[in-house]
Amino acid sequence: MNTVLPLLEAPPRTLQLSDSAREGLARTPFGLYVHVPFCATRCGYCDFNTYTADELGPGASRAEYAGTAIAELRQAAQTLGSDLPTVSTVFVGGGTPTLLAADDLAAVLAEVRRLFPVASDVEVTTEANPETVTPESLARLRAAGFTRISLGMQSAAEHVLAVLDRRHTPGRAVEAAHEARAAGFEHVNLDLIYGTPGETDADWAASLDAVLAAPVDHVSAYALIVEEGTRLARRIDRGELPVPDDDVLADRYEQADATLRAAGFDWYEVSNWARGEAARCRHNELYWANANWWGVGPGAHSHVGGLRWWNVKHPAAYAGRLLRGESPVQDTELLDDDDRALETVMLGLRLREGLPLTALSEAGRTRAADAVGRGLLEPGAHAAGRAVLTDRGRLLADALVRDLTD
């Protein structure tokens, strides 16, 4: 790894946290997210803040990125002050984090441990594309302290992967899951996407069967969303591919839920299933609980005590600010009570445990009672003072959130 950027004692531009924003740090779970913005190629459906080598331009380098991220980690520790929160989760996402050398990712994690108090049972996750890991790199990551890996499988059908512009071959994700287990990873997740144009019922069934043949204890399954500005959206606009059908998406979801439940997985968030509570992704649970986290990297978002901020998006601009000793923060937003109440409902309703009815406005509680009658919320939970989605309610979760918060 290249030499890290120096820590300046007094950066000319810094993020200021109020006393009220700091108050809950000791009592609220705290996580670190590290965004790695690099991809070998751009998948046709993706609108994340990621860049291929051709798109980066001068001033941004994969080889130097770990040092740049470490510079922001140092700023984070300096900004949070002497009473640092204990890090309960670390999540390295992207992009494709495993395009960086395993030693670079290990160096970032080592700096987290040097700068922050870290929980003894800390969950440390990296995302990975199956073609970017080897038994050797996985063993190095595990030795460095990574405990969990999330592999992007998407589908077991070659023609579906082609529509999504995924580079790995069918079967590679399952092989990588086996390699991760052999390396000693405690938790292994596979990500799936359903509803891709051209995907058949048999394709989706085969993808689910492939997942269940892998040594995984967590599965994420997401409906394909056609984002404006992506290659997939342009192909659909030109009529080359059909628009994903909502009824098909619902059928795929029900099929996934039934198959995974029969194999011992339980849903704990609308798009996530785990083999028991220990297998849940604690970092994502931290987001859904609206807890505190610091996001490192270009375009990364952070939240501490109701203050939200986000970094400049381009890796060159991000690296340049840190090189000058400046904060990479582009803008901030202070959430008021109404904003935080809205987010509590938006996030909490998607969870298996739901949320207390007291989190809803008076109008929202009236609509929740109506939703029970429509079979979208569980009547028993409602009688006990909670809003909990039924199986049918999960299919309409987004619409129900809008209804309860309007």
C-alpha positions as CSV (number, residue, x, y, z in Angstrom):
1,M,0.0,0.0,0.0
2,N,1.3,3.5,-0.8
3,T,2.3,5.8,2.0
4,V,-0.8,7.3,3.7
5,L,-1.6,11.0,3.6
6,P,-0.2,12.9,6.6
7,L,-2.6,13.9,9.4
8,L,-2.7,17.7,9.8
9,E,-3.1,19.0,13.3
10,A,-5.6,21.7,12.2
11,P,-7.3,21.1,8.9
12,P,-8.3,24.4,7.3
13,R,-11.8,23.1,6.7
14,T,-13.4,20.7,9.2
15,L,-16.9,19.3,10.0
16,Q,-18.3,20.7,13.2
17,L,-20.5,18.5,15.4
18,S,-22.7,20.2,18.0
19,D,-22.9,19.1,21.6
20,S,-26.4,17.8,20.9
21,A,-25.2,15.7,18.0
22,R,-22.5,14.1,20.3
23,E,-24.8,13.4,23.2
24,G,-26.1,10.0,22.0
25,L,-22.7,8.7,20.7
26,A,-22.0,6.7,23.8
27,R,-25.5,5.2,24.0
28,T,-26.2,4.5,20.3
29,P,-24.5,1.8,18.1
30,F,-21.9,3.3,15.9
31,G,-20.7,2.0,12.6
32,L,-18.1,2.9,9.9
33,Y,-18.8,2.6,6.3
34,V,-16.0,2.7,3.8
35,H,-16.9,3.3,0.2
36,V,-14.6,1.9,-2.5
37,P,-15.7,3.6,-5.8
38,F,-14.0,1.4,-8.3
39,C,-15.4,-1.2,-10.7
40,A,-13.8,-3.1,-13.5
41,T,-16.8,-2.4,-15.7
42,R,-20.1,-0.6,-15.2
43,C,-23.1,-3.0,-14.8
44,G,-26.0,-1.9,-17.0
45,Y,-28.5,-1.5,-14.1
46,C,-26.2,0.3,-11.7
47,D,-26.4,4.0,-10.7
48,F,-24.1,3.9,-7.7
49,N,-21.2,6.3,-7.3
50,T,-18.7,4.1,-9.0
51,Y,-16.0,4.6,-11.7
52,T,-14.1,2.4,-14.1
53,A,-10.5,3.1,-14.9
54,D,-11.5,5.1,-18.0
55,E,-13.9,7.3,-16.1
56,L,-11.5,8.2,-13.2
57,G,-9.3,10.8,-14.9
58,P,-6.2,12.3,-13.2
59,G,-5.9,12.7,-9.5
60,A,-7.6,9.4,-8.4
61,S,-5.8,6.1,-8.2
62,R,-6.8,2.6,-7.0
63,A,-3.3,2.1,-5.7
64,E,-3.4,5.2,-3.5
65,Y,-7.0,4.9,-2.4
66,A,-6.4,3.1,0.9
67,G,-4.2,5.9,2.1
68,T,-6.8,8.4,1.1
69,A,-9.5,6.6,3.0
70,I,-7.2,6.4,6.0
71,A,-6.7,10.2,5.9
72,E,-10.5,10.6,6.3
73,L,-10.6,8.1,9.1
74,R,-8.1,10.2,10.9
75,Q,-10.2,13.3,10.3
76,A,-13.2,11.4,11.6
77,A,-11.4,10.5,14.9
78,Q,-10.2,14.1,15.2
79,T,-13.7,15.5,14.6
80,L,-15.5,13.1,17.1
81,G,-13.0,14.1,19.8
82,S,-11.6,12.5,22.8
83,D,-14.8,10.6,23.8
84,L,-14.8,8.3,20.8
85,P,-17.8,6.0,20.2
86,T,-17.1,2.2,20.2
87,V,-17.3,0.9,16.7
88,S,-19.7,-2.0,16.5
89,T,-19.7,-2.6,12.8
90,V,-17.5,-1.9,9.8
91,F,-18.8,-2.3,6.3
92,V,-16.7,-1.9,3.2
93,G,-18.9,-1.4,0.1
94,G,-18.8,-0.1,-3.4
95,G,-18.2,-0.4,-6.2
96,T,-16.0,-3.4,-5.9
97,P,-13.9,-3.3,-2.7
98,T,-12.0,-6.4,-3.6
99,L,-10.5,-4.7,-6.6
100,L,-8.2,-3.2,-4.0
101,A,-5.4,-5.5,-2.8
102,A,-6.4,-7.5,0.3
103,D,-3.4,-5.9,2.1
104,D,-4.9,-2.4,1.4
105,L,-8.2,-3.4,2.9
106,A,-6.4,-4.9,5.8
107,A,-4.5,-1.7,6.3
108,V,-7.7,0.3,6.4
109,L,-9.2,-2.0,9.1
110,A,-5.9,-1.9,11.1
111,E,-6.2,1.9,11.1
112,V,-9.8,1.7,12.3
113,R,-8.5,-0.4,15.3
114,R,-5.7,2.1,15.9
115,L,-7.9,5.2,15.9
116,F,-11.2,3.9,17.6
117,P,-12.3,1.7,20.4
118,V,-13.7,-1.4,18.7
119,A,-16.2,-3.8,20.2
120,S,-14.9,-7.3,20.9
121,D,-17.6,-8.8,18.7
122,V,-17.3,-6.2,15.9
123,E,-18.9,-7.3,12.6
124,V,-16.6,-6.5,9.7
125,T,-18.1,-7.0,6.2
126,T,-16.8,-6.5,2.8
127,E,-18.7,-6.7,-0.4
128,A,-17.1,-8.6,-3.3
129,N,-17.7,-9.5,-6.9
130,P,-17.1,-13.3,-7.2
131,E,-14.5,-12.9,-9.9
132,T,-12.3,-10.6,-7.8
133,V,-11.6,-12.9,-4.9
134,T,-9.3,-16.0,-4.6
135,P,-8.7,-18.4,-1.8
136,E,-5.5,-16.5,-1.0
137,S,-7.1,-13.1,-0.9
138,L,-10.0,-14.3,1.2
139,A,-7.6,-15.9,3.7
140,R,-5.7,-12.6,3.9
141,L,-9.0,-10.7,4.6
142,R,-10.1,-13.2,7.2
143,A,-6.7,-13.0,8.9
144,A,-7.0,-9.2,9.0
145,G,-10.3,-9.4,10.9
146,F,-13.0,-9.4,8.3
147,T,-15.9,-11.6,9.7
148,R,-18.5,-11.4,7.0
149,I,-18.6,-11.3,3.2
150,S,-21.4,-10.3,0.8
151,L,-21.0,-11.7,-2.7
152,G,-22.9,-10.3,-5.7
153,M,-24.4,-13.3,-7.4
154,Q,-27.5,-11.7,-9.0
155,S,-28.5,-14.8,-11.0
156,A,-27.4,-18.4,-11.9
157,A,-28.6,-17.9,-15.5
158,E,-26.0,-16.9,-18.0
159,H,-28.3,-14.9,-20.2
160,V,-29.7,-13.0,-17.2
161,L,-26.1,-12.0,-16.1
162,A,-25.5,-10.9,-19.7
163,V,-28.5,-8.5,-19.6
164,L,-27.2,-7.1,-16.3
165,D,-23.7,-6.8,-17.7
166,R,-22.3,-8.9,-15.0
167,R,-18.8,-10.4,-15.7
168,H,-18.8,-13.5,-13.6
169,T,-19.9,-16.9,-14.9
170,P,-22.8,-18.9,-13.5
171,G,-21.5,-20.9,-10.6
172,R,-18.6,-18.6,-9.7
173,A,-20.5,-17.0,-6.9
174,V,-21.3,-20.3,-5.2
175,E,-17.6,-21.3,-5.6
176,A,-16.5,-18.1,-4.0
177,A,-19.0,-18.7,-1.1
178,H,-17.3,-22.1,-0.5
179,E,-13.9,-20.4,-0.6
180,A,-15.0,-17.8,1.9
181,R,-16.2,-20.5,4.3
182,A,-13.0,-22.4,3.9
183,A,-11.1,-19.2,4.7
184,G,-13.0,-19.0,8.0
185,F,-15.6,-16.3,7.3
186,E,-18.2,-16.6,10.0
187,H,-21.0,-15.2,7.8
188,V,-21.5,-15.4,4.0
189,N,-24.2,-13.6,2.1
190,L,-25.3,-13.9,-1.6
191,D,-27.1,-11.1,-3.3
192,L,-29.8,-11.8,-5.9
193,I,-31.7,-9.6,-8.3
194,Y,-35.1,-10.8,-9.7
195,G,-37.2,-9.5,-12.5
196,T,-34.5,-9.0,-15.1
197,P,-35.9,-8.8,-18.6
198,G,-35.8,-12.3,-20.1
199,E,-35.6,-14.1,-16.8
200,T,-38.0,-17.1,-16.6
201,D,-39.6,-18.8,-13.7
202,A,-37.2,-21.6,-14.2
203,D,-34.2,-19.2,-14.2
204,W,-35.3,-17.8,-10.9
205,A,-35.9,-21.2,-9.3
206,A,-32.5,-22.3,-10.5
207,S,-30.9,-19.2,-8.9
208,L,-32.6,-19.9,-5.6
209,D,-31.5,-23.6,-5.8
210,A,-27.9,-22.5,-6.4
211,V,-28.0,-20.2,-3.3
212,L,-29.3,-23.0,-1.2
213,A,-26.5,-25.3,-2.5
214,A,-23.9,-22.7,-1.2
215,P,-22.7,-22.5,2.4
216,V,-24.5,-19.2,3.2
217,D,-26.4,-18.0,6.2
218,H,-27.8,-14.8,4.7
219,V,-29.5,-14.0,1.4
220,S,-30.5,-10.6,0.0
221,A,-33.0,-10.5,-2.9
222,Y,-33.9,-7.3,-4.6
223,A,-36.4,-6.5,-7.4
224,L,-34.7,-5.0,-10.4
225,I,-35.2,-1.2,-10.4
226,V,-34.6,0.5,-13.8
227,E,-32.7,3.7,-12.8
228,E,-32.7,6.7,-15.2
229,G,-29.5,7.3,-16.9
230,T,-28.3,3.7,-16.9
231,R,-27.5,1.5,-19.9
232,L,-30.4,-0.8,-19.0
233,A,-32.8,2.2,-19.0
234,R,-31.6,3.3,-22.4
235,R,-32.1,-0.3,-23.8
236,I,-35.6,-0.4,-22.4
237,D,-36.4,3.1,-23.8
238,R,-35.2,1.9,-27.3
239,G,-37.5,-1.1,-27.0
240,E,-34.7,-3.6,-27.0
241,L,-35.9,-5.0,-23.6
242,P,-39.3,-5.1,-21.9
243,V,-40.1,-3.1,-18.8
244,P,-40.0,-5.4,-15.6
245,D,-43.6,-6.5,-14.9
246,D,-44.9,-5.7,-11.4
247,D,-46.9,-8.9,-11.2
248,V,-43.9,-11.0,-12.1
249,L,-41.8,-9.2,-9.5
250,A,-44.4,-10.0,-6.9
251,D,-44.5,-13.7,-8.0
252,R,-40.7,-13.8,-7.8
253,Y,-40.6,-12.4,-4.3
254,E,-43.2,-14.9,-3.0
255,Q,-41.3,-17.7,-4.6
256,A,-38.0,-16.5,-2.9
257,D,-39.7,-16.2,0.4
258,A,-41.3,-19.6,0.3
259,T,-38.1,-21.3,-0.9
260,L,-35.9,-19.6,1.6
261,R,-38.3,-20.2,4.5
262,A,-38.5,-23.9,3.7
263,A,-34.7,-24.0,3.9
264,G,-34.6,-22.5,7.3
265,F,-34.1,-18.8,6.5
266,D,-36.4,-16.2,8.1
267,W,-37.0,-12.7,6.7
268,Y,-35.9,-9.9,9.1
269,E,-36.2,-7.0,6.6
270,V,-38.3,-7.0,3.5
271,S,-35.4,-7.9,1.2
272,N,-33.2,-9.9,3.6
273,W,-33.3,-13.4,5.0
274,A,-31.0,-15.0,7.6
275,R,-30.5,-18.3,9.4
276,G,-31.1,-17.0,12.9
277,E,-30.5,-13.7,14.6
278,A,-26.7,-14.1,14.6
279,A,-26.6,-14.2,10.8
280,R,-28.4,-10.9,10.4
281,C,-26.3,-8.0,9.0
282,R,-25.8,-5.8,12.1
283,H,-24.4,-3.0,10.0
284,N,-27.6,-2.7,7.9
285,E,-29.7,-3.0,11.1
286,L,-27.8,0.0,12.4
287,Y,-29.0,2.0,9.3
288,W,-32.6,0.8,9.7
289,A,-32.5,1.8,13.4
290,N,-31.4,5.3,12.4
291,A,-28.3,4.9,14.6
292,N,-25.0,6.7,14.0
293,W,-22.4,6.0,11.4
294,W,-19.5,7.7,9.6
295,G,-19.2,7.2,5.9
296,V,-15.7,7.3,4.4
297,G,-15.1,7.8,0.7
298,P,-16.4,9.7,-2.3
299,G,-20.1,10.3,-2.1
300,A,-20.4,8.5,1.2
301,H,-23.2,9.6,3.6
302,S,-22.9,9.9,7.4
303,H,-25.3,10.4,10.3
304,V,-24.6,11.4,13.8
305,G,-27.3,12.6,16.2
306,G,-29.6,13.9,13.6
307,L,-26.9,15.6,11.5
308,R,-26.4,14.1,8.1
309,W,-23.6,14.9,5.7
310,W,-22.2,13.6,2.4
311,N,-18.9,13.8,0.7
312,V,-18.0,15.1,-2.7
313,K,-18.7,12.4,-5.3
314,H,-15.7,12.2,-7.6
315,P,-12.7,10.3,-6.3
316,A,-10.2,13.0,-7.7
317,A,-12.1,15.8,-5.9
318,Y,-12.3,13.7,-2.7
319,A,-8.5,12.9,-2.8
320,G,-7.7,16.5,-3.5
321,R,-9.5,17.8,-0.5
322,L,-7.8,15.3,1.8
323,L,-4.4,16.0,0.3
324,R,-4.9,19.7,1.2
325,G,-6.0,18.8,4.7
326,E,-9.6,19.8,4.0
327,S,-12.8,18.0,4.9
328,P,-14.3,16.1,2.0
329,V,-17.8,17.0,3.1
330,Q,-19.9,18.5,0.3
331,D,-23.0,19.5,2.3
332,T,-24.8,18.8,5.6
333,E,-28.5,18.6,6.6
334,L,-29.8,18.9,10.1
335,L,-32.9,16.7,10.5
336,D,-35.8,18.1,12.6
337,D,-38.2,16.1,14.7
338,D,-40.6,15.6,11.7
339,D,-37.8,14.4,9.4
340,R,-36.6,11.9,12.0
341,A,-40.1,10.7,12.7
342,L,-40.7,10.1,9.0
343,E,-37.5,8.1,8.6
344,T,-38.3,6.0,11.7
345,V,-41.5,4.9,9.9
346,M,-39.9,4.5,6.5
347,L,-37.2,2.3,7.8
348,G,-38.9,0.6,10.8
349,L,-41.9,-0.7,8.9
350,R,-39.7,-2.8,6.7
351,L,-38.4,-4.8,9.6
352,R,-39.8,-8.0,10.9
353,E,-40.4,-6.4,14.3
354,G,-42.2,-3.5,12.7
355,L,-42.6,-0.3,14.8
356,P,-44.8,1.0,17.6
357,L,-48.1,2.6,16.6
358,T,-47.0,5.6,18.6
359,A,-44.4,6.3,16.0
360,L,-47.2,7.2,13.6
361,S,-49.2,10.5,13.5
362,E,-52.9,10.4,14.5
363,A,-53.8,10.2,10.8
364,G,-51.2,7.4,10.3
365,R,-52.7,5.4,13.2
366,T,-56.1,5.6,11.5
367,R,-54.7,4.5,8.2
368,A,-52.8,1.6,10.0
369,A,-56.2,0.4,11.3
370,D,-57.5,0.4,7.8
371,A,-54.4,-1.4,6.6
372,V,-55.2,-4.2,9.1
373,G,-58.6,-4.6,7.4
374,R,-56.9,-4.8,4.0
375,G,-54.6,-7.5,5.2
376,L,-51.4,-5.5,5.1
377,L,-50.7,-5.3,8.8
378,E,-50.9,-8.1,11.3
379,P,-54.1,-7.8,13.5
380,G,-52.5,-9.3,16.6
381,A,-49.5,-7.0,16.5
382,H,-51.8,-4.1,15.9
383,A,-53.9,-5.0,18.9
384,A,-50.6,-5.1,20.9
385,G,-49.7,-1.6,19.7
386,R,-47.4,-2.3,16.8
387,A,-47.5,-2.0,13.0
388,V,-46.1,-5.2,11.6
389,L,-46.3,-6.2,7.9
390,T,-48.1,-9.3,6.8
391,D,-46.8,-11.4,4.0
392,R,-49.0,-9.5,1.6
393,G,-48.0,-6.2,3.2
394,R,-44.4,-6.9,2.4
395,L,-45.3,-6.8,-1.3
396,L,-46.8,-3.4,-0.9
397,A,-44.4,-2.0,1.8
398,D,-43.4,1.1,-0.1
399,A,-46.9,2.1,-1.0
400,L,-48.0,1.5,2.6
401,V,-45.2,3.6,4.0
402,R,-46.4,6.5,1.8
403,D,-49.9,6.0,3.0
404,L,-49.0,6.0,6.6
405,T,-46.8,9.1,6.4
406,D,-48.7,11.4,4.0
